[in-house]
């Protein structure tokens, strides 16, 4: 059985405490992934696992020309309670 809700109110623990927002990211954070696609330092490993497929697609130069652009994709961390949305962009190496 699956339940879908569009209500993103704060979730509450059994103790009555509110589950805090994701402690790894704040809006506007930027990270650079190296040419090997390795997780940036201090980047949540679960979030990176969620978006790594998009990183790989962009690393190969394959975006969605008809959806975003060939150099931009969007992904989300799979945390069902505290999701974080990512804009993933391919940038040219200046070296």
C-alpha positions as a Python dict, from the first residue, in 0.01 Angstrom:
ca = {
    (1, 'X'): (0, 0, 0),
    (2, 'X'): (131, 343, -93),
    (3, 'X'): (21, 673, 51),
    (4, 'X'): (82, 1003, -124),
    (5, 'X'): (36, 1335, 46),
    (6, 'X'): (98, 1682, -89),
    (7, 'X'): (113, 1816, 264),
    (8, 'X'): (475, 1889, 354),
    (9, 'X'): (412, 1998, 710),
    (10, 'X'): (687, 1923, 958),
    (11, 'X'): (703, 1565, 1072),
    (12, 'X'): (689, 1492, 1445),
    (13, 'X'): (881, 1223, 1634),
    (14, 'X'): (698, 996, 1880),
    (15, 'X'): (849, 1208, 2157),
    (16, 'X'): (659, 1509, 2020),
    (17, 'X'): (971, 1681, 1890),
    (18, 'X'): (974, 1816, 1535),
    (19, 'X'): (1214, 1644, 1295),
    (20, 'X'): (1463, 1916, 1195),
    (21, 'X'): (1545, 2015, 837),
    (22, 'X'): (1837, 1845, 668),
    (23, 'X'): (2156, 1950, 854),
    (24, 'X'): (2385, 1907, 550),
    (25, 'X'): (2259, 2180, 320),
    (26, 'X'): (2129, 2535, 319),
    (27, 'X'): (1962, 2700, 24),
    (28, 'X'): (2219, 2837, -220),
    (29, 'X'): (2501, 2595, -132),
    (30, 'X'): (2726, 2512, -428),
    (31, 'X'): (2952, 2211, -471),
    (32, 'X'): (3192, 2105, -744),
    (33, 'X'): (3224, 1741, -848),
    (34, 'X'): (3563, 1648, -992),
    (35, 'X'): (3606, 1491, -1336),
    (36, 'X'): (3584, 1142, -1183),
    (37, 'X'): (3242, 1216, -1035),
    (38, 'X'): (3351, 1175, -674),
    (39, 'X'): (3133, 1298, -389),
    (40, 'X'): (3239, 1644, -274),
    (41, 'X'): (3374, 1675, 79),
    (42, 'X'): (3101, 1736, 340),
    (43, 'X'): (2827, 1636, 95),
    (44, 'X'): (2573, 1393, 242),
    (45, 'X'): (2648, 1043, 112),
    (46, 'X'): (2278, 953, 84),
    (47, 'X'): (2197, 1268, -113),
    (48, 'X'): (2493, 1208, -344),
    (49, 'X'): (2379, 852, -404),
    (50, 'X'): (2039, 993, -504),
    (51, 'X'): (2179, 1239, -759),
    (52, 'X'): (2493, 1056, -876),
    (53, 'X'): (2313, 914, -1181),
    (54, 'X'): (2242, 1271, -1296),
    (55, 'X'): (2604, 1369, -1232),
    (56, 'X'): (2713, 1076, -1450),
    (57, 'X'): (2473, 1173, -1730),
    (58, 'X'): (2602, 1530, -1734),
    (59, 'X'): (2961, 1413, -1706),
    (60, 'X'): (2906, 1233, -2036),
    (61, 'X'): (2755, 1547, -2190),
    (62, 'X'): (2407, 1401, -2214),
    (63, 'X'): (2132, 1620, -2071),
    (64, 'X'): (1777, 1663, -2197),
    (65, 'X'): (1772, 1929, -2467),
    (66, 'X'): (1394, 1918, -2483),
    (67, 'X'): (1339, 1933, -2106),
    (68, 'X'): (1603, 2139, -1928),
    (69, 'X'): (1918, 2177, -2135),
    (70, 'X'): (2201, 1944, -2220),
    (71, 'X'): (2399, 2093, -1930),
    (72, 'X'): (2132, 2104, -1654),
    (73, 'X'): (1930, 1839, -1471),
    (74, 'X'): (1729, 1843, -1149),
    (75, 'X'): (1740, 1578, -879),
    (76, 'X'): (1617, 1522, -526),
    (77, 'X'): (1755, 1343, -223),
    (78, 'X'): (1547, 1035, -153),
    (79, 'X'): (1487, 1130, 213),
    (80, 'X'): (1110, 1107, 228),
    (81, 'X'): (1075, 1335, 528),
    (82, 'X'): (1335, 1603, 462),
    (83, 'X'): (1390, 1613, 84),
    (84, 'X'): (1650, 1845, -64),
    (85, 'X'): (1623, 1950, -429),
    (86, 'X'): (1932, 1995, -644),
    (87, 'X'): (1996, 2185, -965),
    (88, 'X'): (2285, 1995, -1124),
    (89, 'X'): (2481, 2178, -1390),
    (90, 'X'): (2770, 2074, -1609),
    (91, 'X'): (3041, 2339, -1617),
    (92, 'X'): (3341, 2350, -1843),
    (93, 'X'): (3679, 2296, -1682),
    (94, 'X'): (3884, 2610, -1726),
    (95, 'X'): (4216, 2420, -1718),
}
